[in-house]
Amino acid sequence: MKETVKQSVKSRVKSNLSLNRMYRSILNDLDKVEKELKLFTDSPNRLISEIASYLFQNTGKRIRPALLLLCSKLFGYKGEENILMSALVETIHAASLIHDDIIDNSDTRRGRESIHTRWGPNITVLLGDYLYIKALGHSLQSKHRQIIEILTSISARMIEGELVEYSLSGNLDLAEEDYLDIIDKKTASLFAASCQIGGILGNASKKEEHSLKAYGTNLGLSFQIIDDLLDFTGDEKVLGKPVFSDLNEGRITLPLIYTLNNDDGVNRKHITKILREKNLNKGAQNEILEIIKSNGALDYTYNKAEEFAVKSREIISQFPESIHREALILLSEYITARNK
């Protein structure tokens, strides 16, 4: 990634793009979502209550609930169902992360021990299942059948993405289109669903609903590509997890895909040798990073993320001007500028 681009983007995010500024029109609603999550995960079972409390203790960015709230308010929605639905999409997201960490054997998540490290894989996989099922069960409270169908199908789609990714783990011949298909299923689909559900609650037209879904898809693709880029370029203390964790777990992401497909052959052979030895020590990581830097893979990856972010801004800019539309535009800028 070009340093001048990084510097200008980071200075902009520092001055203009704090999450509090973007969320200022929905801060009260996000507080209600937190309360709903606490109620939702309360259980007479001490173990479930303890783990769920640990899981939702770190609020994170809450991007998916924020998208649902902002998209509903884009149409002047005044009800309370957007609070429950926001809690449900965040719960589905949390369940997916729990399963993801088990599959990848990740020790940390957001700077803390992952659930499976703390409680073991058997209990953790059951908790992930429990959260998925409970979220879908609570969705039955909605008077909108379409929302129930979206949450059900999106949960299956996210799990399908996890299965595909796992089946292709360590495959150095992974094509860019296959990578984009995986992150569309695993990440972008829930972004899209959050936006679409917001539109449904706000009585958006079918055309508007489709546009919100497209906005969310492009935003989600951009988000995940930046996530994968940060695995190579980020600061471990800021990220809350080790850098190069994707490669250590066998996940082949865009910087490496670009490098392997745009090389004279020598570097590809060297990277292949390092990865097959399965010993990604600091020296090996630095070797791979230098190769990736030298052939423009970081720039390519950042530009691809920016391309999807620009598409998302073009789509959402078609809606009438409002504080909520402005927040959705700023959110796409924040995503490409973030460092965690």
C-alpha positions as YAML, in Angstrom:
chain: A
units: angstrom
residues:
- id: 1
  name: MET
  ca: [0.00, 0.00, 0.00]
- id: 2
  name: LYS
  ca: [1.46, 3.39, -0.92]
- id: 3
  name: GLU
  ca: [2.58, 5.28, 2.15]
- id: 4
  name: THR
  ca: [1.16, 8.58, 0.89]
- id: 5
  name: VAL
  ca: [-2.27, 6.96, 0.47]
- id: 6
  name: LYS
  ca: [-2.10, 5.42, 3.95]
- id: 7
  name: GLN
  ca: [-1.03, 8.70, 5.54]
- id: 8
  name: SER
  ca: [-3.74, 10.79, 3.89]
- id: 9
  name: VAL
  ca: [-6.44, 8.24, 4.70]
- id: 10
  name: LYS
  ca: [-5.30, 7.86, 8.30]
- id: 11
  name: SER
  ca: [-5.18, 11.61, 8.88]
- id: 12
  name: ARG
  ca: [-8.70, 11.88, 7.48]
- id: 13
  name: VAL
  ca: [-10.01, 9.09, 9.68]
- id: 14
  name: LYS
  ca: [-8.39, 10.68, 12.73]
- id: 15
  name: SER
  ca: [-10.05, 14.03, 12.20]
- id: 16
  name: ASN
  ca: [-13.37, 13.08, 10.66]
- id: 17
  name: LEU
  ca: [-14.27, 9.43, 10.94]
- id: 18
  name: SER
  ca: [-14.57, 8.35, 14.55]
- id: 19
  name: LEU
  ca: [-17.27, 5.77, 15.10]
- id: 20
  name: ASN
  ca: [-18.94, 8.04, 17.67]
- id: 21
  name: ARG
  ca: [-19.28, 10.75, 15.04]
- id: 22
  name: MET
  ca: [-20.73, 8.34, 12.49]
- id: 23
  name: TYR
  ca: [-23.06, 6.76, 15.05]
- id: 24
  name: ARG
  ca: [-24.20, 10.00, 16.68]
- id: 25
  name: SER
  ca: [-27.73, 9.70, 15.26]
- id: 26
  name: ILE
  ca: [-28.14, 6.16, 16.62]
- id: 27
  name: LEU
  ca: [-26.14, 6.15, 19.89]
- id: 28
  name: ASN
  ca: [-29.27, 5.80, 22.03]
- id: 29
  name: ASP
  ca: [-30.48, 2.94, 19.86]
- id: 30
  name: LEU
  ca: [-27.10, 1.19, 20.08]
- id: 31
  name: ASP
  ca: [-27.35, 1.41, 23.88]
- id: 32
  name: LYS
  ca: [-30.73, -0.31, 23.60]
- id: 33
  name: VAL
  ca: [-29.14, -3.00, 21.39]
- id: 34
  name: GLU
  ca: [-26.54, -3.66, 24.11]
- id: 35
  name: LYS
  ca: [-29.32, -4.07, 26.67]
- id: 36
  name: GLU
  ca: [-31.20, -6.38, 24.30]
- id: 37
  name: LEU
  ca: [-28.07, -8.50, 23.83]
- id: 38
  name: LYS
  ca: [-27.72, -8.81, 27.59]
- id: 39
  name: LEU
  ca: [-31.36, -9.84, 27.98]
- id: 40
  name: PHE
  ca: [-31.12, -12.12, 24.99]
- id: 41
  name: THR
  ca: [-28.10, -14.00, 26.33]
- id: 42
  name: ASP
  ca: [-29.28, -14.19, 29.95]
- id: 43
  name: SER
  ca: [-29.89, -17.79, 30.88]
- id: 44
  name: PRO
  ca: [-30.69, -19.76, 34.04]
- id: 45
  name: ASN
  ca: [-27.82, -21.97, 32.93]
- id: 46
  name: ARG
  ca: [-24.77, -20.50, 34.68]
- id: 47
  name: LEU
  ca: [-22.31, -21.66, 32.02]
- id: 48
  name: ILE
  ca: [-24.28, -20.17, 29.11]
- id: 49
  name: SER
  ca: [-24.75, -16.90, 30.97]
- id: 50
  name: GLU
  ca: [-21.04, -16.73, 31.90]
- id: 51
  name: ILE
  ca: [-19.77, -17.38, 28.38]
- id: 52
  name: ALA
  ca: [-22.32, -15.10, 26.73]
- id: 53
  name: SER
  ca: [-21.44, -12.31, 29.13]
- id: 54
  name: TYR
  ca: [-17.75, -12.73, 28.25]
- id: 55
  name: LEU
  ca: [-18.59, -12.84, 24.54]
- id: 56
  name: PHE
  ca: [-20.55, -9.58, 24.47]
- id: 57
  name: GLN
  ca: [-18.46, -7.76, 27.07]
- id: 58
  name: ASN
  ca: [-16.27, -6.27, 24.35]
- id: 59
  name: THR
  ca: [-18.68, -4.26, 22.21]
- id: 60
  name: GLY
  ca: [-16.39, -4.01, 19.17]
- id: 61
  name: LYS
  ca: [-17.48, -1.82, 16.26]
- id: 62
  name: ARG
  ca: [-21.09, -3.07, 16.13]
- id: 63
  name: ILE
  ca: [-21.08, -2.30, 12.41]
- id: 64
  name: ARG
  ca: [-23.87, -4.72, 11.50]
- id: 65
  name: PRO
  ca: [-26.36, -3.40, 14.08]
- id: 66
  name: ALA
  ca: [-25.39, 0.15, 13.09]
- id: 67
  name: LEU
  ca: [-26.10, -0.62, 9.43]
- id: 68
  name: LEU
  ca: [-29.53, -2.03, 10.25]
- id: 69
  name: LEU
  ca: [-30.43, 0.96, 12.43]
- id: 70
  name: LEU
  ca: [-29.16, 3.55, 9.95]
- id: 71
  name: CYS
  ca: [-30.89, 1.91, 6.98]
- id: 72
  name: SER
  ca: [-34.21, 1.73, 8.85]
- id: 73
  name: LYS
  ca: [-33.92, 5.39, 9.85]
- id: 74
  name: LEU
  ca: [-33.06, 6.32, 6.28]
- id: 75
  name: PHE
  ca: [-36.81, 5.84, 5.70]
- id: 76
  name: GLY
  ca: [-37.96, 7.48, 8.91]
- id: 77
  name: TYR
  ca: [-38.64, 4.26, 10.83]
- id: 78
  name: LYS
  ca: [-39.95, 5.01, 14.34]
- id: 79
  name: GLY
  ca: [-40.64, 1.55, 15.80]
- id: 80
  name: GLU
  ca: [-38.62, -0.72, 18.11]
- id: 81
  name: GLU
  ca: [-38.26, -3.86, 15.99]
- id: 82
  name: ASN
  ca: [-34.98, -2.54, 14.58]
- id: 83
  name: ILE
  ca: [-33.48, -2.89, 18.09]
- id: 84
  name: LEU
  ca: [-34.32, -6.60, 18.32]
- id: 85
  name: MET
  ca: [-33.22, -7.29, 14.74]
- id: 86
  name: SER
  ca: [-29.95, -5.44, 15.32]
- id: 87
  name: ALA
  ca: [-29.29, -7.65, 18.35]
- id: 88
  name: LEU
  ca: [-30.06, -10.73, 16.26]
- id: 89
  name: VAL
  ca: [-27.65, -9.89, 13.44]
- id: 90
  name: GLU
  ca: [-24.93, -9.21, 16.03]
- id: 91
  name: THR
  ca: [-25.67, -12.56, 17.68]
- id: 92
  name: ILE
  ca: [-25.44, -14.38, 14.36]
- id: 93
  name: HIS
  ca: [-22.14, -12.58, 13.72]
- id: 94
  name: ALA
  ca: [-20.85, -13.63, 17.17]
- id: 95
  name: ALA
  ca: [-21.88, -17.25, 16.56]
- id: 96
  name: SER
  ca: [-19.98, -17.25, 13.25]
- id: 97
  name: LEU
  ca: [-16.84, -15.92, 14.96]
- id: 98
  name: ILE
  ca: [-17.06, -18.61, 17.64]
- id: 99
  name: HIS
  ca: [-17.15, -21.35, 15.01]
- id: 100
  name: ASP
  ca: [-14.47, -19.57, 12.96]
- id: 101
  name: ASP
  ca: [-12.06, -19.51, 15.91]
- id: 102
  name: ILE
  ca: [-12.61, -23.21, 16.62]
- id: 103
  name: ILE
  ca: [-11.91, -24.18, 13.02]
- id: 104
  name: ASP
  ca: [-8.85, -21.93, 12.83]
- id: 105
  name: ASN
  ca: [-7.72, -22.81, 16.37]
- id: 106
  name: SER
  ca: [-7.33, -19.08, 17.08]
- id: 107
  name: ASP
  ca: [-6.11, -18.30, 20.59]
- id: 108
  name: THR
  ca: [-7.18, -14.66, 20.68]
- id: 109
  name: ARG
  ca: [-10.07, -12.50, 19.53]
- id: 110
  name: ARG
  ca: [-10.15, -8.70, 20.02]
- id: 111
  name: GLY
  ca: [-7.15, -8.82, 22.31]
- id: 112
  name: ARG
  ca: [-8.60, -11.44, 24.66]
- id: 113
  name: GLU
  ca: [-8.62, -15.21, 24.88]
- id: 114
  name: SER
  ca: [-10.99, -16.70, 22.32]
- id: 115
  name: ILE
  ca: [-14.00, -18.58, 23.69]
- id: 116
  name: HIS
  ca: [-12.66, -22.00, 22.76]
- id: 117
  name: THR
  ca: [-9.26, -21.27, 24.36]
- id: 118
  name: ARG
  ca: [-10.98, -20.35, 27.61]
- id: 119
  name: TRP
  ca: [-13.75, -22.96, 27.73]
- id: 120
  name: GLY
  ca: [-12.60, -25.66, 25.31]
- id: 121
  name: PRO
  ca: [-13.84, -26.59, 21.80]
- id: 122
  name: ASN
  ca: [-16.68, -28.93, 22.82]
- id: 123
  name: ILE
  ca: [-18.55, -26.39, 24.93]
- id: 124
  name: THR
  ca: [-17.75, -23.61, 22.49]
- id: 125
  name: VAL
  ca: [-19.13, -25.28, 19.36]
- id: 126
  name: LEU
  ca: [-22.35, -25.99, 21.26]
- id: 127
  name: LEU
  ca: [-22.56, -22.35, 22.33]
- id: 128
  name: GLY
  ca: [-22.17, -21.25, 18.71]
- id: 129
  name: ASP
  ca: [-25.01, -23.59, 17.70]
- id: 130
  name: TYR
  ca: [-27.09, -22.32, 20.62]
- id: 131
  name: LEU
  ca: [-26.67, -18.67, 19.57]
- id: 132
  name: TYR
  ca: [-27.56, -19.40, 15.93]
- id: 133
  name: ILE
  ca: [-30.70, -21.31, 16.91]
- id: 134
  name: LYS
  ca: [-31.76, -18.80, 19.56]
- id: 135
  name: ALA
  ca: [-31.32, -15.89, 17.14]
- id: 136
  name: LEU
  ca: [-33.43, -17.59, 14.50]
- id: 137
  name: GLY
  ca: [-36.02, -18.48, 17.11]
- id: 138
  name: HIS
  ca: [-36.31, -14.85, 18.25]
- id: 139
  name: SER
  ca: [-36.64, -13.74, 14.63]
- id: 140
  name: LEU
  ca: [-40.05, -15.43, 14.61]
- id: 141
  name: GLN
  ca: [-41.31, -12.45, 16.63]
- id: 142
  name: SER
  ca: [-41.10, -10.34, 13.47]
- id: 143
  name: LYS
  ca: [-44.32, -9.64, 11.60]
- id: 144
  name: HIS
  ca: [-42.23, -9.58, 8.41]
- id: 145
  name: ARG
  ca: [-41.92, -13.10, 7.02]
- id: 146
  name: GLN
  ca: [-39.23, -11.89, 4.63]
- id: 147
  name: ILE
  ca: [-36.94, -10.91, 7.52]
- id: 148
  name: ILE
  ca: [-37.23, -14.40, 9.03]
- id: 149
  name: GLU
  ca: [-36.38, -15.91, 5.64]
- id: 150
  name: ILE
  ca: [-33.38, -13.58, 5.22]
- id: 151
  name: LEU
  ca: [-31.90, -14.42, 8.64]
- id: 152
  name: THR
  ca: [-32.39, -18.15, 8.05]
- id: 153
  name: SER
  ca: [-30.88, -18.17, 4.57]
- id: 154
  name: ILE
  ca: [-28.02, -15.87, 5.55]
- id: 155
  name: SER
  ca: [-27.03, -18.14, 8.46]
- id: 156
  name: ALA
  ca: [-26.86, -21.10, 6.07]
- id: 157
  name: ARG
  ca: [-24.91, -19.01, 3.55]
- id: 158
  name: MET
  ca: [-22.33, -17.97, 6.16]
- id: 159
  name: ILE
  ca: [-21.82, -21.58, 7.25]
- id: 160
  name: GLU
  ca: [-21.51, -22.60, 3.58]
- id: 161
  name: GLY
  ca: [-18.76, -19.99, 3.18]
- id: 162
  name: GLU
  ca: [-16.94, -21.43, 6.20]
- id: 163
  name: LEU
  ca: [-17.18, -24.93, 4.71]
- id: 164
  name: VAL
  ca: [-15.87, -23.80, 1.32]
- id: 165
  name: GLU
  ca: [-13.01, -21.87, 2.91]
- id: 166
  name: TYR
  ca: [-12.04, -24.85, 5.04]
- id: 167
  name: SER
  ca: [-12.12, -27.20, 2.05]
- id: 168
  name: LEU
  ca: [-9.74, -24.84, 0.20]
- id: 169
  name: SER
  ca: [-7.44, -24.26, 3.18]
- id: 170
  name: GLY
  ca: [-3.81, -24.07, 2.07]
- id: 171
  name: ASN
  ca: [-4.71, -24.23, -1.63]
- id: 172
  name: LEU
  ca: [-2.09, -22.00, -3.30]
- id: 173
  name: ASP
  ca: [-3.98, -22.21, -6.61]
- id: 174
  name: LEU
  ca: [-7.00, -20.39, -5.17]
- id: 175
  name: ALA
  ca: [-8.34, -17.92, -7.73]
- id: 176
  name: GLU
  ca: [-9.36, -14.37, -6.87]
- id: 177
  name: GLU
  ca: [-12.97, -15.07, -7.85]
- id: 178
  name: ASP
  ca: [-13.09, -18.02, -5.44]
- id: 179
  name: TYR
  ca: [-11.68, -15.82, -2.67]
- id: 180
  name: LEU
  ca: [-14.31, -13.14, -3.37]
- id: 181
  name: ASP
  ca: [-17.05, -15.79, -3.34]
- id: 182
  name: ILE
  ca: [-15.90, -16.98, 0.10]
- id: 183
  name: ILE
  ca: [-15.80, -13.52, 1.66]
- id: 184
  name: ASP
  ca: [-19.12, -12.66, 0.04]
- id: 185
  name: LYS
  ca: [-20.69, -15.64, 1.82]
- id: 186
  name: LYS
  ca: [-18.83, -15.35, 5.14]
- id: 187
  name: THR
  ca: [-18.82, -11.58, 5.63]
- id: 188
  name: ALA
  ca: [-20.59, -9.49, 3.00]
- id: 189
  name: SER
  ca: [-23.83, -11.49, 3.14]
- id: 190
  name: LEU
  ca: [-24.53, -10.41, 6.74]
- id: 191
  name: PHE
  ca: [-23.67, -6.78, 5.92]
- id: 192
  name: ALA
  ca: [-26.14, -6.99, 3.03]
- id: 193
  name: ALA
  ca: [-28.80, -8.65, 5.17]
- id: 194
  name: SER
  ca: [-28.46, -5.98, 7.89]
- id: 195
  name: CYS
  ca: [-29.03, -3.22, 5.35]
- id: 196
  name: GLN
  ca: [-31.88, -5.04, 3.63]
- id: 197
  name: ILE
  ca: [-33.68, -5.74, 6.91]
- id: 198
  name: GLY
  ca: [-33.38, -2.06, 7.84]
- id: 199
  name: GLY
  ca: [-35.00, -1.18, 4.54]
- id: 200
  name: ILE
  ca: [-37.81, -3.69, 5.02]
- id: 201
  name: LEU
  ca: [-38.61, -2.25, 8.45]
- id: 202
  name: GLY
  ca: [-38.65, 1.23, 6.92]
- id: 203
  name: ASN
  ca: [-41.08, 0.12, 4.18]
- id: 204
  name: ALA
  ca: [-38.53, 0.66, 1.40]
- id: 205
  name: SER
  ca: [-39.62, -0.14, -2.12]
- id: 206
  name: LYS
  ca: [-38.25, -3.31, -3.74]
- id: 207
  name: LYS
  ca: [-35.85, -1.18, -5.79]
- id: 208
  name: GLU
  ca: [-34.63, 0.66, -2.68]
- id: 209
  name: GLU
  ca: [-34.32, -2.63, -0.80]
- id: 210
  name: HIS
  ca: [-32.19, -4.03, -3.63]
- id: 211
  name: SER
  ca: [-29.97, -0.93, -3.54]
- id: 212
  name: LEU
  ca: [-29.46, -1.25, 0.23]
- id: 213
  name: LYS
  ca: [-28.51, -4.90, -0.20]
- id: 214
  name: ALA
  ca: [-26.00, -3.97, -2.93]
- id: 215
  name: TYR
  ca: [-24.57, -1.22, -0.70]
- id: 216
  name: GLY
  ca: [-24.11, -3.73, 2.13]
- id: 217
  name: THR
  ca: [-22.51, -6.33, -0.13]
- id: 218
  name: ASN
  ca: [-19.92, -3.89, -1.46]
- id: 219
  name: LEU
  ca: [-19.27, -2.53, 2.03]
- id: 220
  name: GLY
  ca: [-18.81, -6.04, 3.42]
- id: 221
  name: LEU
  ca: [-16.40, -7.04, 0.65]
- id: 222
  name: SER
  ca: [-14.37, -3.90, 1.29]
- id: 223
  name: PHE
  ca: [-14.37, -4.57, 5.05]
- id: 224
  name: GLN
  ca: [-13.09, -8.15, 4.70]
- id: 225
  name: ILE
  ca: [-10.41, -7.28, 2.14]
- id: 226
  name: ILE
  ca: [-9.05, -4.62, 4.51]
- id: 227
  name: ASP
  ca: [-9.19, -7.18, 7.33]
- id: 228
  name: ASP
  ca: [-7.11, -9.56, 5.25]
- id: 229
  name: LEU
  ca: [-4.68, -6.80, 4.29]
- id: 230
  name: LEU
  ca: [-4.18, -5.87, 7.96]
- id: 231
  name: ASP
  ca: [-3.11, -9.46, 8.64]
- id: 232
  name: PHE
  ca: [0.05, -8.58, 6.70]
- id: 233
  name: THR
  ca: [0.48, -4.90, 7.55]
- id: 234
  name: GLY
  ca: [-1.24, -4.34, 10.91]
- id: 235
  name: ASP
  ca: [0.07, -3.84, 14.41]
- id: 236
  name: GLU
  ca: [-0.55, -6.87, 16.62]
- id: 237
  name: LYS
  ca: [-1.33, -4.73, 19.69]
- id: 238
  name: VAL
  ca: [-3.89, -2.69, 17.75]
- id: 239
  name: LEU
  ca: [-5.42, -5.67, 15.95]
- id: 240
  name: GLY
  ca: [-5.86, -7.69, 19.12]
- id: 241
  name: LYS
  ca: [-4.53, -10.83, 17.41]
- id: 242
  name: PRO
  ca: [-1.20, -11.94, 15.92]
- id: 243
  name: VAL
  ca: [-0.32, -10.76, 12.42]
- id: 244
  name: PHE
  ca: [0.03, -13.51, 9.81]
- id: 245
  name: SER
  ca: [-2.63, -15.49, 11.69]
- id: 246
  name: ASP
  ca: [-4.53, -16.10, 8.43]
- id: 247
  name: LEU
  ca: [-1.52, -17.74, 6.79]
- id: 248
  name: ASN
  ca: [-0.71, -19.70, 9.94]
- id: 249
  name: GLU
  ca: [-4.24, -21.08, 9.81]
- id: 250
  name: GLY
  ca: [-3.97, -21.97, 6.10]
- id: 251
  name: ARG
  ca: [-6.21, -19.14, 4.91]
- id: 252
  name: ILE
  ca: [-5.13, -17.85, 1.49]
- id: 253
  name: THR
  ca: [-6.16, -14.22, 1.06]
- id: 254
  name: LEU
  ca: [-5.91, -11.60, -1.67]
- id: 255
  name: PRO
  ca: [-2.35, -10.26, -1.09]
- id: 256
  name: LEU
  ca: [-0.96, -13.78, -1.42]
- id: 257
  name: ILE
  ca: [-3.29, -14.73, -4.30]
- id: 258
  name: TYR
  ca: [-2.12, -11.69, -6.26]
- id: 259
  name: THR
  ca: [1.53, -12.44, -5.50]
- id: 260
  name: LEU
  ca: [1.28, -16.09, -6.57]
- id: 261
  name: ASN
  ca: [-0.54, -15.17, -9.80]
- id: 262
  name: ASN
  ca: [1.71, -12.26, -10.78]
- id: 263
  name: ASP
  ca: [5.21, -13.57, -10.32]
- id: 264
  name: ASP
  ca: [8.18, -14.72, -12.38]
- id: 265
  name: GLY
  ca: [8.05, -18.15, -10.76]
- id: 266
  name: VAL
  ca: [11.04, -17.84, -8.43]
- id: 267
  name: ASN
  ca: [9.16, -16.08, -5.64]
- id: 268
  name: ARG
  ca: [6.18, -18.40, -6.05]
- id: 269
  name: LYS
  ca: [8.44, -21.42, -5.56]
- id: 270
  name: HIS
  ca: [10.06, -19.82, -2.53]
- id: 271
  name: ILE
  ca: [6.71, -18.95, -0.89]
- id: 272
  name: THR
  ca: [5.36, -22.42, -1.67]
- id: 273
  name: LYS
  ca: [8.42, -24.01, -0.03]
- id: 274
  name: ILE
  ca: [8.04, -21.88, 3.11]
- id: 275
  name: LEU
  ca: [4.32, -22.62, 3.45]
- id: 276
  name: ARG
  ca: [4.71, -26.35, 2.88]
- id: 277
  name: GLU
  ca: [7.28, -26.52, 5.65]
- id: 278
  name: LYS
  ca: [4.57, -25.09, 7.96]
- id: 279
  name: ASN
  ca: [7.07, -23.16, 10.00]
- id: 280
  name: LEU
  ca: [6.05, -19.52, 9.76]
- id: 281
  name: ASN
  ca: [8.60, -18.09, 12.17]
- id: 282
  name: LYS
  ca: [9.39, -14.36, 12.21]
- id: 283
  name: GLY
  ca: [12.09, -14.76, 9.56]
- id: 284
  name: ALA
  ca: [9.78, -16.64, 7.18]
- id: 285
  name: GLN
  ca: [7.02, -14.07, 7.75]
- id: 286
  name: ASN
  ca: [9.38, -11.22, 6.87]
- id: 287
  name: GLU
  ca: [10.53, -13.03, 3.72]
- id: 288
  name: ILE
  ca: [6.94, -13.48, 2.52]
- id: 289
  name: LEU
  ca: [6.06, -9.89, 3.42]
- id: 290
  name: GLU
  ca: [9.01, -8.51, 1.46]
- id: 291
  name: ILE
  ca: [7.99, -10.51, -1.61]
- id: 292
  name: ILE
  ca: [4.37, -9.34, -1.29]
- id: 293
  name: LYS
  ca: [5.49, -5.73, -0.88]
- id: 294
  name: SER
  ca: [7.87, -5.87, -3.84]
- id: 295
  name: ASN
  ca: [5.33, -6.92, -6.47]
- id: 296
  name: GLY
  ca: [2.55, -4.45, -5.64]
- id: 297
  name: ALA
  ca: [0.22, -6.92, -3.93]
- id: 298
  name: LEU
  ca: [-0.50, -4.60, -1.01]
- id: 299
  name: ASP
  ca: [-1.42, -1.72, -3.33]
- id: 300
  name: TYR
  ca: [-3.56, -4.04, -5.42]
- id: 301
  name: THR
  ca: [-5.39, -5.34, -2.36]
- id: 302
  name: TYR
  ca: [-6.02, -1.87, -0.95]
- id: 303
  name: ASN
  ca: [-7.23, -0.61, -4.33]
- id: 304
  name: LYS
  ca: [-9.63, -3.56, -4.62]
- id: 305
  name: ALA
  ca: [-11.08, -2.73, -1.19]
- id: 306
  name: GLU
  ca: [-11.37, 0.93, -2.20]
- id: 307
  name: GLU
  ca: [-13.10, -0.09, -5.44]
- id: 308
  name: PHE
  ca: [-15.86, -1.85, -3.49]
- id: 309
  name: ALA
  ca: [-16.06, 1.04, -0.99]
- id: 310
  name: VAL
  ca: [-16.50, 3.55, -3.84]
- id: 311
  name: LYS
  ca: [-19.30, 1.38, -5.29]
- id: 312
  name: SER
  ca: [-21.03, 1.35, -1.91]
- id: 313
  name: ARG
  ca: [-20.82, 5.17, -1.70]
- id: 314
  name: GLU
  ca: [-22.18, 5.57, -5.22]
- id: 315
  name: ILE
  ca: [-25.16, 3.38, -4.35]
- id: 316
  name: ILE
  ca: [-26.05, 5.01, -1.03]
- id: 317
  name: SER
  ca: [-25.56, 8.52, -2.44]
- id: 318
  name: GLN
  ca: [-28.64, 7.97, -4.61]
- id: 319
  name: PHE
  ca: [-30.85, 8.20, -1.50]
- id: 320
  name: PRO
  ca: [-32.17, 11.57, -0.24]
- id: 321
  name: GLU
  ca: [-29.73, 13.58, 1.83]
- id: 322
  name: SER
  ca: [-29.95, 13.00, 5.59]
- id: 323
  name: ILE
  ca: [-27.77, 12.52, 8.65]
- id: 324
  name: HIS
  ca: [-28.28, 8.77, 8.28]
- id: 325
  name: ARG
  ca: [-27.19, 8.71, 4.63]
- id: 326
  name: GLU
  ca: [-24.12, 10.76, 5.59]
- id: 327
  name: ALA
  ca: [-23.26, 8.21, 8.29]
- id: 328
  name: LEU
  ca: [-23.52, 5.36, 5.76]
- id: 329
  name: ILE
  ca: [-21.21, 7.23, 3.37]
- id: 330
  name: LEU
  ca: [-18.69, 7.96, 6.14]
- id: 331
  name: LEU
  ca: [-18.81, 4.36, 7.26]
- id: 332
  name: SER
  ca: [-17.47, 3.20, 3.90]
- id: 333
  name: GLU
  ca: [-14.61, 5.70, 4.19]
- id: 334
  name: TYR
  ca: [-13.87, 4.57, 7.74]
- id: 335
  name: ILE
  ca: [-13.68, 0.92, 6.66]
- id: 336
  name: THR
  ca: [-10.86, 1.50, 4.18]
- id: 337
  name: ALA
  ca: [-9.00, 3.79, 6.60]
- id: 338
  name: ARG
  ca: [-9.14, 1.63, 9.73]
- id: 339
  name: ASN
  ca: [-6.14, -0.03, 11.35]
- id: 340
  name: LYS
  ca: [-8.04, -2.73, 13.24]
...
